[in-house]
Amino acid sequence: MKRMHLSLPWMAGPLAAVLTCLLLWLLPGVGNALLWALAGLIALGAIRHEWRGLAWPIAVGALCGACLALALHLVADHFQLRYAWLYSSAALPAYLKFSNLWGGDEGTVLLLATFCMAIALKSAALPGWAGRGMALIAAWYAATAAWLGPFSATPADWLAAQPSQGMNAHLQTFWMSLHAPLILCAYAWVLAPAGAALEALGRGGHAYAWVMPRYSRRAWLILSAGIGVGMAWAMEDFTYGQLWHWDPVQTSAFIIWALLGAVLHGARRWRADGSYARLLPALSLLAAAMACGAMAVTRSTVLASSHRYIGTTSWLSHLALAAILLALATFHLLAGWRARKGAGRRRGASDWTLDVAIYLFAGTGLLALGALLQAHLYEWLGMERPSELKPFFETLTAWATTAEMDSLRRAFDQWDVNGYGLAHWVVPLLAALGLMGGYSFLRRCGRPRLALLATALMATLMLWTGWRGGWLSGGYNGDGMLSQNIVQVLPWLDAALLGGAFLMGSCLLWGLQSLWRSRRLGNLRYSGGLALVHGGAVIALVGGLAATALNSYQQISIPPGTSFEQWHAVIGGMQMRVSPDSSRPDFSGYHAVAKVELRDGERTLAGHALFQDSRGNPPAYQGPVRQLCEILDYHYARFASDRGYVLHPFIVRGWSGDLQIWVPASARLLKQPGDDIESVVVVRRFPFLSLVWIGLLTMLFGALMLPAGGTLRRQDHTASQGVSQALSQS
């Protein structure tokens, strides 16, 4: 009888999922009201502990069923549903229709609420805020999804004007199926320790010792994978064209990543009465608030960003939740200020090196946060962007028409994160991280004096390199897209590479020594995992810095009277030609108009490079606006509701570097009437880009190898048993 009672809640979840999906498939109009009811049910379970066992599994199942029902409506082309009309079209392949579940604001919030509630169910047995905090966050986002109305009906005049608006041209790629759900899932795991962190700040709650190592590591792992997929997407997207450029949304993700790095470096040593009793919970709460802030930045129109959702209002909800988390953190921090002090145990060298790593990671994240807040402040104050922060404006003006100049100028007047100024501060911190990490691993080898001597010599070499320059400084020839602001920091990029090499070498030496001393391959799970994480990070750093600093930039001019379809010389003895082409299937108005052919000797490679979005908005439409880029723009996206051209680069990948070919739209290329003027094709080469992907994969594999961490090691413990064990050990 007891067994049947315990299994009932878990049966309720799948049953609720099936019934909800069936209900919303037949009667989608009740979906928004159902979401309001689910938000109330989740909140009720958070208030009344005895209700959780049944209410929360039902809520998780119902949210999963709502997500599935919305996805099925998208796949089935039910455009009478407003969400399907806004973001999908009949001509899309099935995987892109399904991916539109997170292609719009309403869908992303619904999916986020589902992720949060699934994690809350896992933590239901934890006491106090640790058990109810994530559920309240899930209730918040379920209510936000209900407010946005993903199951609202499409206005009749919209349907009469056109069958559907269709998918954003930016998002019609395979990467869309991976990047967004990974980032959303990562943010959900970032939010997960918030309740336990509040307990730890206020009353020294020991649930944090169980929650933080597990949840923060999952958040860091999934976020790293999401950032990696995003960088691969950025190389192929016409609004980026490179790995990283401190876009506001990219900056927000980096802040969270750095704060998680600080938390994880102190995770194994946290105690409720120890030296990090308040520091690590405060950093966890700051990361959680920043996750909400990142989603608010994505949906806000204050800053220029290629990520943002236009015409949405959910940024208010995300920003409000971030403010609530920060207010609660401040209150609990002040309330617990006179709590138990640290035990005052004697600290060794291994302790202070970890302290330095924590502060360096936290400082890096706070610097990026300061740059993001500065950009918002300057935009609100209406301050003009300095000309050195618009390095591509003059290049783009040569290609823009008179009608385009006004919108182009407005786009470049909008503030963005000052990545050049931020690099001057972040890069030395990265170099210091490599230096201190190398010393820490060398000291673990049992030779503290030798470790100190090696670290001192490396520090001297890094300072000399930071002053005089090294590999990147000598290799940069001015052909890339970097401004002089970045050129000034190239010597410190060289110093960061030296610090990374020192860290990787020390970590590998320690790992080999640990294996030799134990003679047990089982020890590789920890030492090998750490070596792969740190070594992979260094490899990715080398590849990213080399590709950014040493990229080459070349313009190929096609004189008047010369055909695009003739072979033209490009980098490395290769030849290129461009021909009109419309062979790619039409994705509801988004179609290919040009094809690039590239040959190297006898080998010929071909791929589409230029597309046209011929869609327009229906009369009196006031909803979200598609993001279009009408001309070649490496750094900024321009947003318009009229027709425009979408540039996808033709990419040739290789171990030594990647080649991009950009073909802007022109009347000559498109066989349209117009002046016979000079046309330009842009070629860029990114050396050592493959090291980024190798490093990221190595780092993620190492993270998966590491033990689960936390107070418990046994797999058969429940959450409540974990808390009890944590209490006894603390």
N, C-alpha and C positions, 0 to 999 in steps of 0.2 A: 504494500500500500504506500509506504514511504517513497519507494523507487518511482512509482507512478506519479506521485505528487511532485517530485523533483523534476521529472521529465516533461511535465505539462507546460511550464513556461517556454521551454525550448521548442515544443511542438507548436505553441501559439505563434511564434515568430514566423516560421515558414507559412503557416496557415494564413496569417495576416497579410503576408506578402502576396500570396496567390489571390486572396479575396480583394485586396486593394487594387491590384493590377487589373483584375476582371472588372471591378466596379468603374475604374477610371477609363478603361477601354470603352465600356458601354456608355457611361455617363461622365465625360470629362468635365462637364460644367460644375460638378460637386468637388472637384479636386482642390480648389483654393480653400473652401470651407473645411475640408478634411485636414488640410495642413494646419489650419488654425486649431482644430481640435487636437491634433497630435502634439502641437506645441504645448497646449494646456495639459495633456496627459503626461508628457515628459516632466514638466514643472511640478505636477502633483506628485509624481514618483520621487522627485528630488526632495520635496518637503516631507512626505510620509514614507519613511523607510520601509514599512511593511508592505507597501504597494509596489515596490520596485520589481519584485520577482515576477510579476505578471505584466505590469504596465510597460516596462521598458522593452522586454522582448517583442511585445505587440507593436510598440512604436518603431523599433528597428525594422521589423518586417514590413510595416505599413510604408515607411519611408523608402525601403528598397522596392516595394511594389509600385510606389508613385514614380520613382526613377525609371523603372522598367516600362511602365505604361507610357510615360512621356517619350521614351526612346522608340517604342513601337509606333506611336503616332507619327514620329518623324520618319521612320522607315516606310510607313504606309502612306506617306504624303497626305496626311489629313490637315490640309491647309486652312480648314475652318477653325483650327486651333491657332491662336495668335502667335504662339511661340514657333510653331512649324512654319507659318507664313513668313515670319521675320528672318529666319536663319536657314531655311532649307529650300530645296527645289526638287522637282521630279527628275531632272537630268543627272543629279549627283549619284555617284556609286553608293552602295549600301553602307560601306564602312564610314563614309563621310556623313551620311545621314545620321547614323548612330552617334558619331562623334559630335554632332551638333547638340547632343545632350549637355555638353559643357561648352558649346560655342556661343551661348548667350548668357546674359547676366542672371536671368531667372533660373536657368538650368544649373549653372555653377553653384549658386547658393543652395539649391535643393540638394545637389550632390554633396556639397560640403556639410550640410546638416546631417546627411546620412552617414558620412564618414565619422563625424563627431559622435553621433549617437551609438554607432557600433563600438567605438572606443569606450564610451561611457558605460556601456553594458559590461565591458571587460573589467571595469573598475568599480562596479556596483557594490561590492562587498567592503570597500575601503571606508573608514569612518570619516565623519565631518565633511569639510570642503573637498577632501580628496575623493570622496565617493560621489558627491553631488555636483562638483564644479563643472566637469565636462558635460554633464547632462543639461545643466542650465545654459551652457553655451550652445548645445544642440537645439534646445528649445528656442533660444534667441534666433538662430538661423532658420529654423523651421517657420517661425513667425515672420521672419524677413522674406522667406520664399513665398509664403502666403500673401504677404503685402505686395510683392512684385507680380504675383498672379501668373504662374507658368501655364495654368489651365484655362486662362481667359479666352473668350471667343474672338475671332477676327472681325473687325468692323466690316459691314457690308460694302461700304464704298471702297475699301482696300481690295477686297476680293473682286469687285467689279472692275477695278482699274487694271489689275494684273494677277495672274495665278499665285505668285509668291515673290518676295523680294530676293530670295536666294542667299547663298552663303558668301560671307566675306572672302574676297579674292585672296587675301593673305593666308587664310586658313585651309585652302584646298590643297592639302599636302598630307602625306603619311605621318609626318611629325605631329600633326594635330591630334592624332589618336593616342599619343604617348605623353607629350609634354604637359598639357593642362591637367589631366587626372593625376599625374605624379606630383605636380606642385600642390594641387588641392589636398591630396592625401598627406603630403609632407606637412602642410600648414595645420591639418587636423591633429597630427601627432605632436606638433609644436605646442598647440593649445592644450594637449592632454595633461601635462604636469601642472597646469596653472592652479588647480584646486589644492593639490598636495603642497605646492609651493606657498600658498597662502597659509596653510596650516603650519608649515615650517617657520614662516616668518613670525606668526603670531604666538603660537604656543609650543613651538619646537616639535611639531608633529612628526612622527617617525615614518609615516607612510611615504614621505618624500624619498627616503632611502631605498624603497622598493620601486617606486614609480619612475623616478628621474633617470637612472641609468638605462632602463629598458626603453622608455618612451623617447627620450632624447636621442638615443642612438638610432632608433628607427626613423625619427624625424630627419636626422642628419644624413642617413643613408639614402632615404627616398629623395630628399632635397638635392643631394649631390647628383643623383641619377637624373632628376628633373632638370637641373641646371646644365648637365652634360648634353641631354637631348635638346635643350633649348639652344645651346651653342651650335650644335650640328644644324638645327633649323635656321639659325641666324645666318650661317654661311650661305644658305640658299635663298634667303628672303630678301626682296628688293629694298626693304626699308632698313636693313642692317648691312649685309655684305661683309661682315666680319664677326669674330667671336664675341667681342665685348666692347661696349663703348659707354658704360655707366649710364645707360638709360635709367630713368627713375625707378622703373619696376625691377630692372636688374640690380640696381643699387639696394633696393629693399630686400631682395632675396639674399644678397651678399651680407647685409647686416644680420639677418637671421642666421645664416650659415656661420658667421664669425662668433655670434653669441652662443650658438650650440657648441662650437669648438671649445669655447671657454668652459662651459658647463661640463662637457665630457672629459676634459683634462682634470677636473676635480671630482669626478663622479665616484671613483673608487675610494676616496678618502673622506667623503662627507659624513659627518655625524651631527646629530641634533645639538650637541654641546661642544662641537669642534670649532676650528678656525674659520670654516666656510659656512657656519650655521645660517648666516643671513645673506652672504654674498651670492652663493649659487642659487638659492630660491629667488632672490631679486633678479638675477640674470635670466632665469627661466621665465619669470613673469614679464620681463622686458621683451624677451623673444616672442612670447605669446601675444603681447600687445602689438609688437612689430608685425606679426603675421596678419593681424587685423588691419594694421596700417598699410601693409603691402597691398592687400586687396582693395583698400580704399584708394590708394594711389593709382591702381590699375583702372579704377572706374571714375576717377576725378579728371576734370578738364583743366586743372590749374597749370600743370606742367606739360611740356611736349613729350610725348611718349608714343612709341610704335605699338605698345601693348593695349592701350586703353580702350574701354568700351564707351562709345559715344552715345549720349542721350540717356544714360542710366542714372538712377538715384540711389542705388544701394550703398554707395560710398558713405552716405550718412549713417547707415546701420553699422558698417564696419568701423568707422571712426568712433561712433558712440561706444561700441563694445571695447575698443582699445582704450578709450578714456576711462571706462568703468574698471577695467583691469588695472590700469595705472593708479586710479584712486584707491581701490581695494589694497593694492600692494603698498601704497604709501601709508594707509591706515594701519595695516597689520605690521608694517615695519616699525612704525612709531609705537604701537601698542606693545610689541615684543622687544622694544629696545632695552628694557631692564630685565630681560629674561636671563637665563643661566649663561654665564660667561664661559669662554673656552676653557678646556681642562688645563691648558698651559703646559702640555707636554713638551719636552725638548725636541726641537725641530732640526732635522739634518739637511744635508745638501740636496738630497733628492726632493725634499719638501719645497725648498725655496725655488728650485728650478721649475717645479710645477706651478708655484705661485706666479713666477714671471710669465710662464706660458699662458696662464689664465688671464693675467692682466694685459698681456699683449694682444690676445684674441679679443678680449672685451674692448680694449682701447681701439683696435682696428674697426670693430663694429660701431663704436660710438663716433669715431671720426667720419665714417660713411653716413651715419645718421645725422651728424651735424651738417654735412654737405647737402643732404636731402632737405633738411629743414631750412637751410640757407636759401636753396633754390625756391622753395615755397614762399619764404619771406620776401625775397626780391621780386618775385612775380606779383605778390599781393601789393607791394609798394609801387609797382609799375616802373621799376628801375630798368634801364636799357642794358642789354647784354653787351659786354665788351667785344670788340671786333675779333680779338684773338680766340674767342670761344665760338666763332663761326668760320672755321677753316675752309669749308667747302662752298660757302655762299657765292664767292666770286666765280668759281667754276660752274656752278649751276645757273647763274645768271646768263652765261654765254649760250645756254641751251634753251632757256625759257622764252616764251613768247611774251608780248606786251601784256596780254590779258592775264597771264599767269604770274606776273611779277608781284602784284599786290598780295596775293595769297602766299607766294613764296617768301616775301619779306616778312609777313606776319608770322609764318612758321619759324623763321630764324630769329625773330625778336623775342619769341617765347623762351623763358628760362628753362634750362635743363641743368642736371647735376654737373658741376664743374669737375669733370674727371681729371683734368690736368692738374688743378690745384690739389685734389684729393690724392693723386698719385705721389706727390712730393712727400706726403706724410705716411701713406700706407706702405709704400715700398720699403723705406727703412725699417718699419715694424716687421715686415715679412723677413727681411734680412736678419733682424735680431731674433725672430722666432727660430730660424734655421740654426743660428749660432747657439742659442740656449738649448735647443733640442739635441744638437750634436753633442754638447757637453754632458747633458743628462745621460744619454746612452753610453758615452765613453766612460763616464763614472761608474755606471752599472757593471762595466767589464772588470772592476776591481782595481783599477789603477788611477786613483784620484789625482795624484800629482801629474802623471802623464796626461790625463784628460785636461787638467788646467793649463798645462803648457801648450798642448795642441790647440786648445780654444783661444789662448792668448795670441798664438801665431796666426790663426785663422782670422781673428778679429783685426789684427794689424793689416793683414792682406786685404780684408774687406774694406777697411777704411781707406787704404791706398787706392783700391779699385774705385771706390765711391768718389774719390778726388780726381783720379786721372782717367778712369774709364777702362773698359776691357773688350770682351768679344762683341757684345751688342753695339757698343759705342763705335768700335772700329769698323763693324760691318754695315752700319747704316750709311747709305750713300745719298739720302735725300730724295729718293725716287718714290717713297711710300706716301701714305696719306697723313703722316704725323705732322703736327705743327711744331714750331720751335719750343713751345712749352714742354712737350714731351721729350724732345731732344735733350733738353736740359737735365732731365731725370734719368737718361739712359745709363750713366755711370752707376747710379744706385740700383738700376735693374741688373747690371752686371754683379754688383755686390750681393743682391738677393739670390742670384744663381749660385754664387760661391757658397752662401749660407745654406742653400738647399742641397748642394753637393756634399757639404760637410755633414748635414743631418742624415742624408741617405747613407753615406759611407759609415757613419757611426752606428746607425740603426742596424745595418746589415752585419757589421762586425759583432755587435751585441747578440744578434739573433744566432749567428754561427757559433759563438762562444757558448750561449745557452744550450744549444743542441749538443755541442761537444761535451759539456759538463754532465748533462743528464743522460746522454745516450738513449733518449726516448723520443721517438717521433711524435708522440702525443703532445709534447711541450711546444711543438710548432704551432699549435692552434693559437697560443697567445703570442709568443715571440715572433713567429712567422707572420701572424696577422698584423701586428704592429709594424713590422718591417715593410710589409706590402702597402699598408695605409700611408706611411710616411714616404716610402720610396715612390709610390704612385703619385702622391701629391707633388713631389719634386719633379718627376718626369713631366707631368701635366703643366707645371709651372714653366719648365724650360721650353716646352713646345709652344705654350701660349705667349710667352714673352718674345720668343724668337719670331713667331708668326706675326705678332703685332709690330715689333720694332724693325724687322728686316724685310717686310713685304715691299714688293716693287710695284710701281704704278706706271702705266704706259698708255698714252693716247695714240690711237691710229687714225689719222686723218684720211678721209676718202674725198679727194678733190671733186669739184663740180665736173660733170661730164664722165666721171668714172663710175662704173656699175658696181653695186654691192656684190654682185654674183661673180665677180672676178676674184681670184685668189690674192690675198694681201698678207704680207709678212707680219708675224707676231713674235713673241718671245721665244728664244731658244731654237730658231730655225723653223718653227712651225708656221703654217699658213692657214688662213681663215677666209671664209666667204659666207655671206648671208643671203638667203633667198626667202621670198614670201612663202608662207605655208599655213594651211588651215586644216591639217590632218588630225589634230587632237580633237576628241569629242567635245562638243559644246556643253559646258556646265551652266546652262541657263544664262546665256549671255556672256560668259567668260570663256574666251576661245583664243587659240594660238593664231598669230599673224605672221610670225617670222621664225626661221630656223637657222641655226649656226652650224656650219660644218668646219671641222678642224682636222688637218692632216699633218702627220709627222712621218715623213718618208712615204711608205706605202700604206700606212694605217690611217684610216679616216674615221673620225668620231662625229656623231651628229646628235643634236638635241635642240629642243625648243628654247627660245630665249625671250621672246616678246609676246605678250598677250594683251588683249583688249577687253575691257569691261564695258559693255554697251548698255548696261541696265540703267534705268532711271527710277526715281521715286514717284509714286502715285500722287495725284493732286491732294493738297492739304495734309500730307503725311507729316506727322510730328514725332515719330518713333526713332529708334537708334539708326544712325547713319553709317553706311559702309565706309571703310577706310580705303582710300585710293591714293596712289602715287602716280602722278602723270608724267614725271620726268625722273631721270636718274638721280637718286638721292641716297647717299651712303649713310647719313647720320640722322636724318629726321624724316618722319612721316608727315605727309600733308593730308588733310582730311577734307573731302569734298563730296557732294552728293550728285555731281554730274558725271558724265562719261569720262573715262581716262584709260591710260595705258599702264600695264603692270609689267615691270621688268623682272624676270627671273634670270640669273646668270647661268651661262653654260659653264659647267664645272668639270674639270679633269682632275681626278684624284690620283695621288701617288705617294710613296713612302717618303720621298724627299721634299714634297711640297704639293700644294693644290693650286690649280690655275682657274681663274674666273674670267669670263668674257662677258661684258655688258654691252648690249646693243640698244641704244636709245631709239625711240620712235622718230621717224622723219617722213616727210612727204615723199621723198625719193624712194625710201624703203617700202612704203606702203602703196606705191604706185598711185599717189594722189596728186592732184594739181597743186603746184606750189613753186616757189623760187628754187632754182637749181643752185643750192648753196652747199658749202662744205659740211660733211657729216663726220661724226666722231664715234669711234668704238673704243671702249676702255678695257684694258687687260690688266689684271692684278695677279700676282703670284705670292702665295703665303708659304714660306719654307717651314719644314719641320712640323707641320700641322698634325701629322699622324701621331706625334708624341703626345698630344693632348688626349686623344682617344685611348691610346695605350695606357697612359697614366691614370685616367679616370677609371678604366676597367680594372686595372691593378688595384687601385685604391678601394673600389667597391668590393672586389673579391676579398681583399684583406679584412674589410669591415665585417663581411659575412663570416669569416673564419673565427673572429674573436668570440670568446665566451659571452653569455648573455649579460653578465655583470650584475651589480646590485648585491643585496645582502644574501640572497639565496642562490644555491647552485642546483638544487634538486628540481626536476621537472614536475614532480607530482604535488607540489605545494600550490595551494590556492592563494588568491590575493589576501584574504584575511589571515591565513597562516603566515604569509610573507610579512605582513605588518607585525604580527606577534613575534616572529623571529627577529625582525629588525629591531623591535623594542628591546628584546633580551640582549642583543649584541651591542646596542648603543649604550 
